[in-house]
Amino acid sequence: MSGPPSPLIENYLRGAVFWHVANIGQGCKLDLKLINAFVEK
């Protein structure tokens, strides 16, 4: 995924204290499997 994250995952990132990950600049990729693992904990 490049660019800003989907609004669908922004709330999960906020809730999991990973909001800084959501603010990564364009061209970076988010590892959704890793984010899901953190959110599930």
PyMOL Python script that loads the backbone (N, CA, C, O; Angstrom):
from pymol import cmd

cmd.read_pdbstr("""\
ATOM      1  N   MET A   1       0.859  -1.162   0.000  1.00  0.00           N
ATOM      2  CA  MET A   1       0.000   0.000   0.000  1.00  0.00           C
ATOM      3  C   MET A   1       0.905   1.224   0.000  1.00  0.00           C
ATOM      4  O   MET A   1       1.803   1.323   0.837  1.00  0.00           O
ATOM      5  N   SER A   2       0.695   2.129  -0.891  1.00  0.00           N
ATOM      6  CA  SER A   2       1.473   3.352  -0.893  1.00  0.00           C
ATOM      7  C   SER A   2       0.555   4.528  -0.611  1.00  0.00           C
ATOM      8  O   SER A   2      -0.657   4.446  -0.811  1.00  0.00           O
ATOM      9  N   GLY A   3       1.131   5.601  -0.153  1.00  0.00           N
ATOM     10  CA  GLY A   3       0.333   6.767   0.177  1.00  0.00           C
ATOM     11  C   GLY A   3      -0.297   6.629   1.543  1.00  0.00           C
ATOM     12  O   GLY A   3       0.052   5.727   2.304  1.00  0.00           O
ATOM     13  N   PRO A   4      -1.213   7.508   1.856  1.00  0.00           N
ATOM     14  CA  PRO A   4      -1.859   7.454   3.165  1.00  0.00           C
ATOM     15  C   PRO A   4      -2.675   6.176   3.321  1.00  0.00           C
ATOM     16  O   PRO A   4      -3.177   5.635   2.336  1.00  0.00           O
ATOM     17  N   PRO A   5      -2.807   5.695   4.542  1.00  0.00           N
ATOM     18  CA  PRO A   5      -3.569   4.470   4.756  1.00  0.00           C
ATOM     19  C   PRO A   5      -5.053   4.676   4.504  1.00  0.00           C
ATOM     20  O   PRO A   5      -5.558   5.798   4.523  1.00  0.00           O
ATOM     21  N   SER A   6      -5.718   3.598   4.273  1.00  0.00           N
ATOM     22  CA  SER A   6      -7.160   3.618   4.069  1.00  0.00           C
ATOM     23  C   SER A   6      -7.851   4.111   5.335  1.00  0.00           C
ATOM     24  O   SER A   6      -7.432   3.769   6.441  1.00  0.00           O
ATOM     25  N   PRO A   7      -8.904   4.909   5.184  1.00  0.00           N
ATOM     26  CA  PRO A   7      -9.669   5.333   6.363  1.00  0.00           C
ATOM     27  C   PRO A   7     -10.229   4.147   7.143  1.00  0.00           C
ATOM     28  O   PRO A   7     -10.545   4.278   8.325  1.00  0.00           O
ATOM     29  N   LEU A   8     -10.352   2.999   6.497  1.00  0.00           N
ATOM     30  CA  LEU A   8     -10.886   1.817   7.170  1.00  0.00           C
ATOM     31  C   LEU A   8      -9.971   1.328   8.282  1.00  0.00           C
ATOM     32  O   LEU A   8     -10.442   0.743   9.257  1.00  0.00           O
ATOM     33  N   ILE A   9      -8.659   1.561   8.148  1.00  0.00           N
ATOM     34  CA  ILE A   9      -7.759   1.076   9.193  1.00  0.00           C
ATOM     35  C   ILE A   9      -7.297   2.172  10.140  1.00  0.00           C
ATOM     36  O   ILE A   9      -6.645   1.881  11.143  1.00  0.00           O
ATOM     37  N   GLU A  10      -7.623   3.434   9.843  1.00  0.00           N
ATOM     38  CA  GLU A  10      -7.159   4.527  10.704  1.00  0.00           C
ATOM     39  C   GLU A  10      -7.632   4.364  12.143  1.00  0.00           C
ATOM     40  O   GLU A  10      -6.855   4.579  13.073  1.00  0.00           O
ATOM     41  N   ASN A  11      -8.890   3.988  12.342  1.00  0.00           N
ATOM     42  CA  ASN A  11      -9.400   3.828  13.707  1.00  0.00           C
ATOM     43  C   ASN A  11      -8.701   2.696  14.436  1.00  0.00           C
ATOM     44  O   ASN A  11      -8.449   2.793  15.637  1.00  0.00           O
ATOM     45  N   TYR A  12      -8.382   1.616  13.720  1.00  0.00           N
ATOM     46  CA  TYR A  12      -7.660   0.515  14.350  1.00  0.00           C
ATOM     47  C   TYR A  12      -6.263   0.953  14.756  1.00  0.00           C
ATOM     48  O   TYR A  12      -5.781   0.599  15.832  1.00  0.00           O
ATOM     49  N   LEU A  13      -5.611   1.727  13.890  1.00  0.00           N
ATOM     50  CA  LEU A  13      -4.278   2.219  14.217  1.00  0.00           C
ATOM     51  C   LEU A  13      -4.324   3.146  15.428  1.00  0.00           C
ATOM     52  O   LEU A  13      -3.468   3.066  16.309  1.00  0.00           O
ATOM     53  N   ARG A  14      -5.315   4.016  15.469  1.00  0.00           N
ATOM     54  CA  ARG A  14      -5.458   4.924  16.619  1.00  0.00           C
ATOM     55  C   ARG A  14      -5.688   4.126  17.895  1.00  0.00           C
ATOM     56  O   ARG A  14      -5.062   4.388  18.922  1.00  0.00           O
ATOM     57  N   GLY A  15      -6.584   3.156  17.824  1.00  0.00           N
ATOM     58  CA  GLY A  15      -6.921   2.361  18.996  1.00  0.00           C
ATOM     59  C   GLY A  15      -5.767   1.512  19.488  1.00  0.00           C
ATOM     60  O   GLY A  15      -5.690   1.196  20.676  1.00  0.00           O
ATOM     61  N   ALA A  16      -4.884   1.146  18.602  1.00  0.00           N
ATOM     62  CA  ALA A  16      -3.752   0.304  18.963  1.00  0.00           C
ATOM     63  C   ALA A  16      -2.497   1.131  19.230  1.00  0.00           C
ATOM     64  O   ALA A  16      -1.400   0.579  19.316  1.00  0.00           O
ATOM     65  N   VAL A  17      -2.646   2.435  19.359  1.00  0.00           N
ATOM     66  CA  VAL A  17      -1.535   3.353  19.608  1.00  0.00           C
ATOM     67  C   VAL A  17      -0.489   3.245  18.499  1.00  0.00           C
ATOM     68  O   VAL A  17       0.709   3.367  18.755  1.00  0.00           O
ATOM     69  N   PHE A  18      -0.939   3.019  17.283  1.00  0.00           N
ATOM     70  CA  PHE A  18      -0.046   2.973  16.131  1.00  0.00           C
ATOM     71  C   PHE A  18      -0.399   4.087  15.167  1.00  0.00           C
ATOM     72  O   PHE A  18      -0.187   3.953  13.962  1.00  0.00           O
ATOM     73  N   TRP A  19      -0.937   5.189  15.682  1.00  0.00           N
ATOM     74  CA  TRP A  19      -1.349   6.270  14.804  1.00  0.00           C
ATOM     75  C   TRP A  19      -0.172   6.838  14.040  1.00  0.00           C
ATOM     76  O   TRP A  19      -0.334   7.293  12.908  1.00  0.00           O
ATOM     77  N   HIS A  20       1.032   6.820  14.646  1.00  0.00           N
ATOM     78  CA  HIS A  20       2.210   7.320  13.935  1.00  0.00           C
ATOM     79  C   HIS A  20       2.460   6.515  12.668  1.00  0.00           C
ATOM     80  O   HIS A  20       2.986   7.053  11.693  1.00  0.00           O
ATOM     81  N   VAL A  21       2.095   5.244  12.662  1.00  0.00           N
ATOM     82  CA  VAL A  21       2.243   4.413  11.464  1.00  0.00           C
ATOM     83  C   VAL A  21       1.321   4.915  10.363  1.00  0.00           C
ATOM     84  O   VAL A  21       1.669   4.865   9.183  1.00  0.00           O
ATOM     85  N   ALA A  22       0.158   5.393  10.744  1.00  0.00           N
ATOM     86  CA  ALA A  22      -0.802   5.882   9.758  1.00  0.00           C
ATOM     87  C   ALA A  22      -0.325   7.161   9.089  1.00  0.00           C
ATOM     88  O   ALA A  22      -0.810   7.520   8.016  1.00  0.00           O
ATOM     89  N   ASN A  23       0.610   7.840   9.705  1.00  0.00           N
ATOM     90  CA  ASN A  23       1.094   9.109   9.176  1.00  0.00           C
ATOM     91  C   ASN A  23       2.377   8.971   8.366  1.00  0.00           C
ATOM     92  O   ASN A  23       3.033   9.975   8.089  1.00  0.00           O
ATOM     93  N   ILE A  24       2.747   7.766   7.983  1.00  0.00           N
ATOM     94  CA  ILE A  24       3.941   7.549   7.164  1.00  0.00           C
ATOM     95  C   ILE A  24       3.746   8.240   5.822  1.00  0.00           C
ATOM     96  O   ILE A  24       2.650   8.234   5.261  1.00  0.00           O
ATOM     97  N   GLY A  25       4.808   8.829   5.320  1.00  0.00           N
ATOM     98  CA  GLY A  25       4.729   9.558   4.049  1.00  0.00           C
ATOM     99  C   GLY A  25       4.411   8.667   2.866  1.00  0.00           C
ATOM    100  O   GLY A  25       4.471   7.441   2.959  1.00  0.00           O
ATOM    101  N   GLN A  26       4.075   9.289   1.763  1.00  0.00           N
ATOM    102  CA  GLN A  26       3.722   8.552   0.550  1.00  0.00           C
ATOM    103  C   GLN A  26       4.919   7.745   0.061  1.00  0.00           C
ATOM    104  O   GLN A  26       6.072   8.129   0.262  1.00  0.00           O
ATOM    105  N   GLY A  27       4.625   6.637  -0.574  1.00  0.00           N
ATOM    106  CA  GLY A  27       5.668   5.781  -1.119  1.00  0.00           C
ATOM    107  C   GLY A  27       6.088   4.683  -0.160  1.00  0.00           C
ATOM    108  O   GLY A  27       6.786   3.753  -0.563  1.00  0.00           O
ATOM    109  N   CYS A  28       5.680   4.766   1.098  1.00  0.00           N
ATOM    110  CA  CYS A  28       5.999   3.728   2.066  1.00  0.00           C
ATOM    111  C   CYS A  28       4.893   2.686   2.048  1.00  0.00           C
ATOM    112  O   CYS A  28       3.753   2.968   1.678  1.00  0.00           O
ATOM    113  N   LYS A  29       5.250   1.493   2.452  1.00  0.00           N
ATOM    114  CA  LYS A  29       4.253   0.430   2.492  1.00  0.00           C
ATOM    115  C   LYS A  29       3.970   0.061   3.938  1.00  0.00           C
ATOM    116  O   LYS A  29       4.881  -0.025   4.761  1.00  0.00           O
ATOM    117  N   LEU A  30       2.714  -0.151   4.230  1.00  0.00           N
ATOM    118  CA  LEU A  30       2.319  -0.635   5.540  1.00  0.00           C
ATOM    119  C   LEU A  30       2.199  -2.149   5.468  1.00  0.00           C
ATOM    120  O   LEU A  30       1.614  -2.685   4.528  1.00  0.00           O
ATOM    121  N   ASP A  31       2.748  -2.832   6.453  1.00  0.00           N
ATOM    122  CA  ASP A  31       2.634  -4.279   6.525  1.00  0.00           C
ATOM    123  C   ASP A  31       1.344  -4.598   7.273  1.00  0.00           C
ATOM    124  O   ASP A  31       1.308  -4.611   8.504  1.00  0.00           O
ATOM    125  N   LEU A  32       0.288  -4.854   6.507  1.00  0.00           N
ATOM    126  CA  LEU A  32      -1.023  -5.063   7.122  1.00  0.00           C
ATOM    127  C   LEU A  32      -1.058  -6.281   8.032  1.00  0.00           C
ATOM    128  O   LEU A  32      -1.781  -6.278   9.027  1.00  0.00           O
ATOM    129  N   LYS A  33      -0.295  -7.321   7.716  1.00  0.00           N
ATOM    130  CA  LYS A  33      -0.252  -8.498   8.591  1.00  0.00           C
ATOM    131  C   LYS A  33       0.345  -8.130   9.941  1.00  0.00           C
ATOM    132  O   LYS A  33      -0.138  -8.571  10.983  1.00  0.00           O
ATOM    133  N   LEU A  34       1.399  -7.319   9.917  1.00  0.00           N
ATOM    134  CA  LEU A  34       2.018  -6.886  11.163  1.00  0.00           C
ATOM    135  C   LEU A  34       1.071  -6.000  11.960  1.00  0.00           C
ATOM    136  O   LEU A  34       0.947  -6.163  13.174  1.00  0.00           O
ATOM    137  N   ILE A  35       0.407  -5.074  11.299  1.00  0.00           N
ATOM    138  CA  ILE A  35      -0.552  -4.201  11.977  1.00  0.00           C
ATOM    139  C   ILE A  35      -1.682  -5.027  12.573  1.00  0.00           C
ATOM    140  O   ILE A  35      -2.090  -4.781  13.708  1.00  0.00           O
ATOM    141  N   ASN A  36      -2.193  -5.997  11.831  1.00  0.00           N
ATOM    142  CA  ASN A  36      -3.263  -6.857  12.346  1.00  0.00           C
ATOM    143  C   ASN A  36      -2.807  -7.618  13.583  1.00  0.00           C
ATOM    144  O   ASN A  36      -3.573  -7.773  14.533  1.00  0.00           O
ATOM    145  N   ALA A  37      -1.567  -8.092  13.578  1.00  0.00           N
ATOM    146  CA  ALA A  37      -1.045  -8.817  14.733  1.00  0.00           C
ATOM    147  C   ALA A  37      -1.004  -7.914  15.961  1.00  0.00           C
ATOM    148  O   ALA A  37      -1.354  -8.349  17.058  1.00  0.00           O
ATOM    149  N   PHE A  38      -0.579  -6.656  15.789  1.00  0.00           N
ATOM    150  CA  PHE A  38      -0.545  -5.722  16.908  1.00  0.00           C
ATOM    151  C   PHE A  38      -1.950  -5.374  17.381  1.00  0.00           C
ATOM    152  O   PHE A  38      -2.191  -5.272  18.585  1.00  0.00           O
ATOM    153  N   VAL A  39      -2.871  -5.192  16.457  1.00  0.00           N
ATOM    154  CA  VAL A  39      -4.238  -4.822  16.809  1.00  0.00           C
ATOM    155  C   VAL A  39      -4.907  -5.953  17.586  1.00  0.00           C
ATOM    156  O   VAL A  39      -5.677  -5.696  18.511  1.00  0.00           O
ATOM    157  N   GLU A  40      -4.623  -7.194  17.220  1.00  0.00           N
ATOM    158  CA  GLU A  40      -5.237  -8.335  17.895  1.00  0.00           C
ATOM    159  C   GLU A  40      -4.743  -8.493  19.323  1.00  0.00           C
ATOM    160  O   GLU A  40      -5.451  -9.059  20.156  1.00  0.00           O
ATOM    161  N   LYS A  41      -3.538  -8.004  19.628  1.00  0.00           N
ATOM    162  CA  LYS A  41      -3.011  -8.097  20.998  1.00  0.00           C
ATOM    163  C   LYS A  41      -3.682  -7.097  21.823  1.00  0.00           C
ATOM    164  O   LYS A  41      -3.400  -6.991  23.016  1.00  0.00           O
TER     165      LYS A  41
END
""", "prot")
cmd.dss("prot")
cmd.show_as("cartoon", "prot")
cmd.util.cbc("prot")
cmd.orient("prot")
